[in-house]
Amino acid sequence: MLRSLYSGISGMRGFQTKLDVIGNNIANVNTVGFKAGRVMFKDILSQTVAGSTPPTDNTGGVNPKQVGLGVSIGTIDTVHTPGSAMTTNVPTDLRIDGDGFFAVKTSADTDSIYLTRAGNFTLDSNRRLVNGDGMFVLSAEDGDVIQLDDTVTAFTIGQDGSLISIDAEGNATPLDVKIGVVKVPNPGGLEKLGGNLYRPTTTAMGEGITEVTVGTAGAEGNGLIIAGQLEMSNVDLTSEFSEMIVAQRGFQANSRIITTSDEVLQEIVNLKR
C-alpha cells in the first residue's frame, strides 16, 4: 500500500517540474532568441515480485512479475528549433538563418566567451558593437572586439557577416572585419546562464575542446546573417497550453492516488474496531 503513496508523490513532483518549465516558456514567449524547454519522464526501477523462468520441454516460460515504483525526471531539454523572424529594419539587428550562435564576452581582455541567438546589437559611445548588456560582439576568425572607425558614418552588414561602409555618395567599401558565428555540434548541451546567454560545455562542443572557435557565417555549415531582423522565441503557445492541461490533469490524478491510498489505509486501521 505504501508503494502507491510514494508513486503518487513522485508523479506530483514530476508534473510540478513540468509546470515550472511550461511557465518559464510562456513567460519568455516574446524574448528574442529564446529557446523553449521540455520535460521528459522516465520510470523508476521496478520491484521484482517474481522472476522469469525459461520454457522447458514440459512447461512454458513464465514472465517476470514487477511493480513500478513511480516516475522521475529523465531530461529537461532545450529545443533549438528556429524562431520566427521579426523585421525591424535596424541595421544592427541581426538574425542567424540556420545553425550557429553569436559570440560575445564581457571584457576585451577576458577569454571567457558566451553564446547567444539574440542579435539585438547596438554601437556604444566608442563605436564598438555590443549587446543589450554591454557585452562585446566578436569578429570571425580572430575573435576580436568589433569596433568601427570614426570615419564610418553609415554601414550595412552582409549575409557573411561582413561590414560594408557607405559614404555620402552611396559608394560601398568593404571593411576588414566580419561578425563571427560559432557552430555548436550539440546545442542541447549548452548551459543556460540567463540574459539570453549560453555557456559552452564539453558536452556541447566535444571532448577535448578547450577554446571556442569563432567562424564565418555561411561557411562550414554556419548559418547566414540577416541584417534588419531578429529571431523571436520558438515558444508555441498552443502547444504550451495543451501541455499545461495535460500536466494539470496528471497532477490531479496523482493526488487522487494519494487520497485513495489514504482511504484504504484508514479502512485497514478501522478493521480492529
N, C-alpha and C positions, 0 to 999 in steps of 0.2 A: 504493500500500500504506500509506503514512503517513497518508492521509486516514482510513482505518478506525481507526487508532490514536487519532487526535485526536477522532474522532466518539465512540469508546468512552469517552474521558476526559470529554468534555462530558456524556455521558449519566450517568456515575457522579457527577459534580459535581451535576447536576440532581437526581438521586434522593437524594443526600445532603442537599440542601437540603429536599427534600420530607419526608424522615425527621425533620429538625430541626423542621419545622413541626408534623408529627404528634406528635412527642414533647412539644412545648410544649402542644398541645391536650390531650393525655391528662393531662399534669401539672396542668392547670387545670380538670379535669373537675368539681371541687367549688368553684371560685372564683365568688363571687357576681358576677353581671353580666358574666362573661367571654364574649367573642365569638370563636369559632373562626376559624382562618386556613386557607387552602388555597393550593396552588401550582398555577399553570397554566404549561405549557411552550409554547414556540414553536420552530420550526425555524430554523437559521442559514442565511444566504444560500447558495444552491447555486452550485456551479461549473458554468458552461455549457461543455460539450464541443463541441456543435454547435448553431447557432441554428436557428430555424424558417424555413421558406420557404413562401410563399403558393402556393395552387394556380393553375395556368395552364390554357390551352385544351388543352395536350398532356399535362401531368402533374398529379398531385395534390399537395396540400400535404404538407410534412414537419414533424412536431412537433419541438420542441427536445429536445436530449439534455443532461440536467443530473444532477450528482452532489451529493447533500446533504452538508453539512459538519458535521452534528451538531445538537445541541439546546441551547437556552438557557432561562433563566427568563423567562417572559413577564410574569406578575404574581404577587404574593403578596397575595391578597385577604383582607379581614376580612369574615366572613359575619355580617351584622347581623340574623339571624333571631331571633325572641323565644325566650328560655329558659323552662323550666317554672317555675311558681310554687311557692314553698315557704311554707306558712303558719307563722308564728312567734307571732302574737298579741301581738307587741311593738309598742306604739303608734308608735314612731319608726322601725320598719322599713317601708320604702316600696318599692313596685314600680310602674313605669310600664307601664300596659296600652295599648300602641300605640307610636307614634313619639315620639321626644324623648329628652332627656338631662337629668339633674340638673346644675345649675351650682354649682361650688364654687371657692373661692380660698383662698390660703394666709394672707392677711392682710387685715384690714378696710380697709387703706389702699392696697392694690395694685389695679391694673386688670386684672391677668392672670387670666383666667377659664378654668377647666378643666371638662371634661365627664365624666360618669360615668353608668353604668347601675346601679351598686352603691348600693343605698339603705339600707344598714345604718348608720343615723344614731343619734346619742345627744345628750343635753344635757350640756354641760360645767358646771363649777362656777359659771360666770357665766350659766348658763341660755341659752346660745347653741347652736343646732343645728349639730353638726359631724359629719364622717365619722370613720372609724376612725383616720385620721392627723391628726385635729385641724383639718382644713380646714373653713372656714365654708360652710354651705349658704346659697344666695342665694334671695331672695324674688322673686316675679313683678313685672314692670313696672319697678320702680326698681332691682332687683338688689342690695338692701341685705342685710346680715347679719341672719339671723333670730334674735331674742332675745326670750325670754318674760319678762314681769314677775313679780316675786316673789309677787304675789297669785294667780297662776295655779297651782293645786295639781294639777289634772287637766285633760287636754285630749284631743281627738280631731282627726283630720285627714280632711277631706272629699275627694271624688274630684277636685275642682277645686283641691286643694292648700290650701284654707282651714283655718286653725286655729280650733278651737272650744273655748272654756273651759267646763269642767263644775264647778259649785260643789258644796258638800256636800249640797244638796237635790236634786241632779241636774238643775238648770236649765242650759241651754246658752246661751252668749253668744259670738257670732262675734267673733274678734279681727281687728284691722285689718292682717292680714298673710297672704300666701299663698306656699306653696312654689312656686318657679319651675320651668318646663320650657323647654328650648331645642330648637327644631326645626332639624334639620340636613338640608339638601336632599340632600347626598351623604355619608352616614355612612362609606362606604368611603374617603373622602378624609381622614378624621381620622388624626392621628398618635398612635400608642400611646406612652405615657410610662412604663408600669408603674404598679403601685399602683391598678389599675382606672381609670386616668385617660386621657383623650384631650385632645390639644391641637387647637383649631380651626385650620384652614388655609383659604386661599382656594379650594383645590380642593374642600373640603367645604362651605364656607359660600357661595361665589360670589365672583367677581372684584369688587373694589372695596369689599367689606365689611370694614371695619376693626374694628368692635365687635360683640360677641355680644349679641343681644337676648334677654333672659330673658322668656319669655311665660307665659301662664296655661295650666294643664292643662285639656284638653278644649276649648280654643279654637284656631281657625285650624289645625286638623289635628293639634294636640298630643294625645298620649295622656292617659288618665286616671291619677290617682294612687290606688293601692290601699294602704291602711294595714294593717299587721299581716302583710304578705307581703314576700318577697324574690324577685327574679328570679335563678334559678340559671343556671349555664353552659349554653350551647346546644350543647356538645360531645356528639356521638352516638358512644359507644364502639364500637358495632357497625360503623359506617361507618369510624371511625378505624382499627380493627384490620384491616378489609378493605383499606383504603388502605395500611396498613403492609405487608401481604403483597405487594401489587402493587409497592410501592416496593422491597421487598427483592428480589423476583424480577427487577425491572428493573435493579437494581444488579448482581446476579449475571450477568444476560445481557450487560450492557455490559462487565463484567470479562472475560467469555468472549470477547468481540470482541477485546479487547486481547491475551489469551493466544493466540488463534488467529492473529491478525496477526503476533505474535512468532514463532510456529512456522513460518509461511510465510516470513517474512524469514530465519529460520535455514536453511530449505531453500535459499533463493536464495544465501545466503552459502556453503553447502556445495557448490554446483554446481561450483566451481573445483577441488574436491578430486578 
